[in-house]
Amino acid sequence: MKKFLLPLLAIALSATAASAQTTPAPADGRATRTPEEMAARQTEGLTKQLTLSADQSVKVQQIMLDRDKQMLALRSQMQAGTDRSQLREQMQATRAKSDDQLKQVLTPEQFTQYTALQASRRQHGFGGADMPDGKVKAKDGKVKIKAKTTDS
């Protein structure tokens, strides 16, 4: 019995170690996600933050999936050495297109909240939605961001 278990254990451990080495970590240390995973995660966050209906969530996820697939393709072109300024313009156009599509799906109030979240993230990085040191206000289609400054 011991003769059978020892080789089986060795095979299981080597298979686990081999599978752990097949996916290299990205150079920047961020986890690599598929466009489907990214779209699902973004939709989940927006559903909570904007209180989306089930129908809106489905539509938002499809918009995010299309955008994330296009962005991934553009990023791979960037790594291949394509002109960065041209790709930047294409990325901005992709974002604008997805924003226009979201505007069709979301209520005006939800879209205002969405633009406030986006502005906050651009200003404070991806964790900007939870920023404890500032405020984001959205009213009548206008977004105001007030950041608290610290005097050190």
C-alpha positions as CSV (number, residue, x, y, z in Angstrom):
1,M,0.0,0.0,0.0
2,K,2.8,2.4,0.9
3,K,4.5,1.6,-2.4
4,F,1.4,2.7,-4.2
5,L,0.7,5.9,-2.3
6,L,4.3,7.4,-2.4
7,P,4.5,7.5,-6.3
8,L,0.9,8.8,-6.4
9,L,1.7,11.6,-4.0
10,A,4.9,12.5,-5.9
11,I,2.9,12.8,-9.2
12,A,0.3,14.9,-7.5
13,L,2.8,17.3,-6.1
14,S,4.8,17.6,-9.3
15,A,1.6,18.2,-11.3
16,T,0.6,21.0,-8.9
17,A,4.0,22.6,-9.1
18,A,4.0,22.4,-12.9
19,S,0.5,23.9,-13.3
20,A,1.5,26.8,-11.0
21,Q,4.4,27.7,-13.3
22,T,2.5,27.7,-16.5
23,T,0.9,31.2,-16.0
24,P,3.6,33.8,-15.8
25,A,2.9,36.9,-13.6
26,P,2.6,40.2,-15.5
27,A,5.7,42.4,-15.3
28,D,3.7,45.2,-13.6
29,G,2.5,42.9,-10.8
30,R,-1.2,43.2,-11.6
31,A,-3.3,40.1,-12.0
32,T,-4.3,39.3,-15.6
33,R,-8.0,38.9,-16.1
34,T,-9.9,38.0,-19.2
35,P,-12.3,40.6,-20.7
36,E,-15.2,38.5,-19.5
37,E,-13.9,38.6,-15.9
38,M,-13.2,42.3,-16.1
39,A,-16.7,43.0,-17.5
40,A,-18.3,40.9,-14.8
41,R,-16.4,42.6,-12.1
42,Q,-17.1,46.1,-13.4
43,T,-20.8,45.3,-13.9
44,E,-21.0,43.9,-10.3
45,G,-19.5,47.1,-8.9
46,L,-21.7,49.4,-11.1
47,T,-24.8,47.4,-10.2
48,K,-24.2,48.0,-6.5
49,Q,-23.1,51.6,-6.8
50,L,-25.8,52.7,-9.3
51,T,-28.5,50.3,-8.2
52,L,-29.0,48.9,-11.6
53,S,-32.0,46.7,-12.5
54,A,-31.4,43.1,-13.8
55,D,-32.1,44.3,-17.4
56,Q,-29.6,47.2,-17.0
57,S,-27.0,44.9,-15.6
58,V,-27.2,42.5,-18.5
59,K,-26.9,45.4,-21.0
60,V,-24.1,47.1,-19.1
61,Q,-22.1,43.8,-18.9
62,Q,-22.3,43.4,-22.7
63,I,-21.1,47.0,-23.2
64,M,-18.3,46.5,-20.8
65,L,-17.3,43.2,-22.4
66,D,-17.2,44.8,-25.9
67,R,-15.1,47.7,-24.6
68,D,-12.7,45.5,-22.6
69,K,-12.1,43.2,-25.7
70,Q,-11.4,46.3,-27.8
71,M,-9.1,47.7,-25.2
72,L,-7.2,44.4,-24.8
73,A,-6.6,44.3,-28.6
74,L,-5.4,47.9,-28.5
75,R,-3.0,47.2,-25.6
76,S,-1.5,44.2,-27.4
77,Q,-0.9,46.5,-30.4
78,M,0.8,48.9,-28.1
79,Q,3.1,46.2,-26.8
80,A,3.8,45.2,-30.4
81,G,5.3,48.7,-31.0
82,T,2.4,50.5,-32.7
83,D,2.3,54.3,-32.5
84,R,1.2,55.2,-29.0
85,S,-0.5,58.5,-29.8
86,Q,-2.7,56.8,-32.5
87,L,-3.6,54.0,-30.1
88,R,-4.4,56.5,-27.4
89,E,-6.9,58.2,-29.7
90,Q,-8.4,54.9,-30.5
91,M,-8.7,54.1,-26.8
92,Q,-10.4,57.4,-26.1
93,A,-12.8,56.8,-29.0
94,T,-13.6,53.3,-27.6
95,R,-14.3,54.8,-24.2
96,A,-16.5,57.5,-25.7
97,K,-18.4,54.9,-27.7
98,S,-19.1,52.8,-24.6
99,D,-20.1,55.9,-22.6
100,D,-22.6,56.8,-25.3
101,Q,-24.0,53.2,-25.1
102,L,-24.2,53.4,-21.3
103,K,-26.0,56.7,-21.6
104,Q,-28.7,54.8,-23.6
105,V,-29.1,52.2,-20.9
106,L,-28.7,54.2,-17.7
107,T,-31.2,56.8,-16.3
108,P,-29.9,60.4,-16.4
109,E,-29.3,60.2,-12.6
110,Q,-27.4,56.9,-12.9
111,F,-25.3,58.2,-15.8
112,T,-24.4,61.3,-13.8
113,Q,-23.3,59.1,-10.9
114,Y,-21.3,57.0,-13.4
115,T,-19.5,60.0,-14.8
116,A,-18.7,61.1,-11.2
117,L,-17.3,57.7,-10.4
118,Q,-15.2,57.8,-13.6
119,A,-13.9,61.3,-12.8
120,S,-13.0,60.3,-9.2
121,R,-11.1,57.2,-10.5
122,R,-9.2,59.3,-13.0
123,Q,-8.3,61.8,-10.3
124,H,-7.4,59.3,-7.5
125,G,-6.6,56.1,-9.3
126,F,-8.8,53.0,-9.5
127,G,-9.7,53.2,-5.7
128,G,-11.1,56.7,-6.1
129,A,-14.7,55.6,-5.6
130,D,-13.9,54.9,-1.9
131,M,-11.8,57.9,-1.3
132,P,-12.1,58.9,2.3
133,D,-10.3,62.2,1.9
134,G,-12.7,63.9,-0.6
135,K,-16.2,64.3,-1.9
136,V,-17.8,63.7,-5.2
137,K,-21.1,65.4,-5.9
138,A,-23.3,65.0,-8.9
139,K,-26.2,67.3,-9.5
140,D,-28.1,68.4,-12.6
141,G,-25.7,66.7,-15.0
142,K,-22.7,68.4,-13.4
143,V,-20.0,66.7,-11.4
144,K,-18.0,68.3,-8.7
145,I,-15.0,66.7,-7.1
146,K,-13.6,68.2,-3.9
147,A,-10.4,66.7,-2.6
148,K,-9.2,67.3,0.9
149,T,-5.7,68.6,1.1
150,T,-3.3,67.8,3.9
151,D,-0.7,70.3,5.0
152,S,2.4,68.3,6.1
